[in-house]
Structures are given as C-alpha cells and as structure tokens.
C-alpha cells in the first residue's frame, strides 16, 4: 500500500489504494521529489545513517496506477547494513567498510567494518490495478506488482546488486472522514554470491483522517519477515501528514519509529508532488 524505501525507500507517497479512496478517477501524471533520513543500529554496535533523495513518476489511468522511483542514496555506518534490507552477511571483498579486495576475489569473510558511500539507489517500478470499487467509492481492493532493479552499486554497499520481485493485495474502507486501510504482500529477494536473502511476506495496517479539504493525517504499521540470516524482522510505525498547497502541488511529510533490528530506530521525510 505505501512505499518507503525502503522504505526503500523513497519518500512517503501514498499508493494506489489511497489514491482511489480520494476519489480520483481521471488519467493523471505526477512527478515528486523528496528527501528521507533514517538512523539505526540494525542489531550492530554502530549507528548507520541513510539519506535518500527519490524522484517518483506516477501515472494513473482508469483503474491502473504505474509508478517509477529513482533514488539517490547516501549511507554512513556499518558495512553489513544494506539500504532497504538491513543487516546481512556480506562477504563482498569490495564492500563498504571492508576495503577493496582483488578483482574476482571469492573471499568469504563477512563485512563488519564501517564506511560511507553514495550513488544511485535501486530503481523500483510498479503497476497497480483496482480489481474492485464499491458504487459509492467507499471500499476498494487493489493488486500491485513490483520490480526492484539491482541498480545500486553492491561494491559500495548501496544494494545487493540483484533484482527483487513482489506482489501485494491492498484494501481500504472509508467511514466519513476516516479511512481504514491495510494490505499483505510477498517479495522474492535476489541473492548473490556475497549476500544470501530469503523470500518473505509483509503486511501493513493503518488509519487516516481527513482534517479539511486541504489536509489529512494518518498512522500505519508495517511488518516484514526476517529475510537475512543475521538480520531481523521489520517492525515500524509511521505517522504522516498530507497538505494540498494548490490544485497542482502537494506536500507530504512523515516520521517513523522502528521496533526491530530490521528497521531503523527512527526516520523522517518529506516530498513535493506536482500534478500535471
């Protein structure tokens, strides 16, 4: 339902379910740019700070929503923490905080040092389809398919270097000014010779409230299964605020708190979206 980058990343951009709940049915294209910051130890002795600057293009067409997220990422901290994944066993001899080994090396030592790196993150493309909407537009169900391309540099520890594939089922129900929403999903995570990941389920549940014609707020909970042997599950709560500056421009902001080693300890972010 909601995409973070990973939280992955990316700024808080409401997914297809929230868009349909708002009652928008016309074809529409939008561009958004944001900034996200998160900090946490992820079960290590070192605090890892991650900045992400995503640019998001979204196209709504009838029952379809297509989205492309291109992020720039800056990370400083433990070499075995990967943005959007968390703590992993990383035997890459070129990995962040591990020094650069010989080309083609098959060393199996685990990256445990610290270091900083920045560059292009993992590009994410998704397509969502509204399979059902009630006649009064107060209830709907969406299905979404997603591909995370391994465009982030694995040698810098900005990503795994592998593609991930996922699908989710989301729903919402409007009660006056209140909107309840939630969803479940599954991701097939790509593994490399240096980083081994397991596939996993994820889920979210939340509640939004429309304060006025221009403002709405809400809170939601995200959970993801443990996907790395020495990592942890993802468990976090996010509170958000959306503000309509005018007919074309939207401001979105959020804060989050993590409760497991798969999540940062805290995070904040904001984005501006322009509707064409």
DANOR-V832330 format. One record per backbone hydrogen bond with DSSP energy under -0.5 kcal/mol. NH is the residue of the N-H (numbers start at 0). CO is the residue of the C=O. E is the energy in kcal/mol with one decimal. If there is no record, write none. Layout:
nh=<NH/NH>
co=<CO/CO>
e=<E/E>
//
This chain:
nh=<2/3/4/4/5/5/6/6/7/7/9/12/12/14/18/19/20/21/22/23/24/27/29/30/31/32/33/34/35/36/37/38/39/43/47/48/48/49/50/51/52/53/54/55/56/57/58/59/60/63/64/65/66/67/68/69/70/71/72/73/74/75/76/78/80/81/81/82/84/85/87/89/90/90/94/97/98/100/100/104/110/111/114/116/118/120/123/124/125/126/127/128/129/130/130/131/133/136/139/140/141/142/143/144/145/146/147/148/148/150/152/153/155/156/157/158/163/164/165/166/167/168/169/170/171/172/173/174/177/178/179/180/181/182/183/184/185/186/187/188/191/196/197/199/201/202/203/204/205/206/207/208/209/210/210/211/215/216/217/218/219/220/221/222/223/224/230/233/234/235/236/237/238/239/240/241/242/243/244/244/245/249/250/251/252/253/254/255/256/257/258/259/261/262/264/265/266/267/268/269/270/271/272/273/274/275>
co=<12/1/6/7/6/7/4/7/4/5/4/2/10/0/14/15/16/17/19/18/22/59/57/273/55/271/53/269/51/267/49/265/47/40/39/46/75/37/73/35/71/51/69/31/67/29/65/27/63/60/127/58/125/56/123/54/68/52/118/50/116/48/114/112/77/79/85/156/81/81/79/87/88/193/91/94/94/92/98/101/89/109/76/74/72/70/68/146/66/144/64/142/62/128/140/140/138/133/171/131/169/128/167/126/165/124/163/122/146/148/119/151/152/153/152/152/147/187/145/185/143/183/141/181/139/179/137/177/174/207/172/205/170/203/168/201/166/199/164/186/194/194/226/186/184/222/182/220/180/218/178/216/176/208/214/214/241/208/239/206/237/204/235/202/233/200/227/223/232/221/256/219/254/217/252/215/250/213/242/248/248/272/242/270/240/268/238/266/236/264/234/234/232/259/38/38/255/36/253/34/251/32/249/30/247/28>
e=<-1.0/-0.5/-1.2/-1.2/-3.4/-0.8/-1.5/-0.7/-9.9/-5.2/-0.5/-0.9/-1.1/-0.7/-1.8/-2.3/-2.1/-1.5/-1.3/-1.4/-0.6/-2.4/-2.5/-2.0/-2.3/-2.1/-1.9/-2.5/-2.7/-3.0/-2.1/-2.3/-1.7/-2.5/-3.3/-0.5/-2.8/-2.7/-3.3/-2.4/-3.0/-0.5/-2.1/-2.7/-2.7/-2.5/-2.8/-3.2/-2.7/-3.0/-2.3/-2.8/-2.5/-2.5/-2.8/-2.8/-0.5/-1.6/-3.1/-2.6/-2.9/-2.3/-2.5/-3.8/-1.4/-0.5/-2.7/-0.6/-2.2/-2.9/-2.7/-0.8/-0.6/-1.6/-1.9/-2.2/-0.5/-0.6/-0.7/-2.1/-3.8/-0.6/-2.2/-2.3/-2.3/-3.2/-2.1/-2.6/-2.5/-2.4/-3.2/-3.1/-2.2/-1.0/-1.4/-1.6/-2.9/-1.9/-1.6/-2.4/-3.0/-2.5/-2.3/-2.5/-2.6/-2.9/-2.5/-2.9/-0.7/-2.3/-0.6/-0.6/-0.7/-1.0/-2.2/-0.5/-2.3/-2.1/-2.7/-2.1/-2.2/-2.9/-2.6/-2.7/-1.7/-2.5/-3.2/-3.3/-2.3/-2.4/-2.7/-2.2/-2.0/-2.4/-2.1/-2.8/-2.5/-2.6/-3.9/-0.8/-2.8/-0.5/-3.1/-1.8/-2.4/-2.5/-2.3/-1.7/-3.1/-2.6/-3.1/-3.4/-2.5/-0.8/-1.1/-2.0/-2.0/-2.5/-1.8/-2.1/-2.4/-3.0/-2.8/-2.7/-2.2/-2.6/-1.4/-2.6/-0.5/-2.0/-2.3/-2.7/-2.7/-2.5/-2.5/-2.9/-3.1/-2.9/-0.8/-1.7/-1.5/-2.7/-3.1/-2.5/-2.3/-2.4/-2.1/-2.6/-2.3/-1.7/-3.3/-0.5/-2.0/-1.9/-1.5/-1.8/-1.8/-2.5/-1.9/-2.0/-2.6/-2.5/-2.7/-3.2/-3.0/-3.0>
//
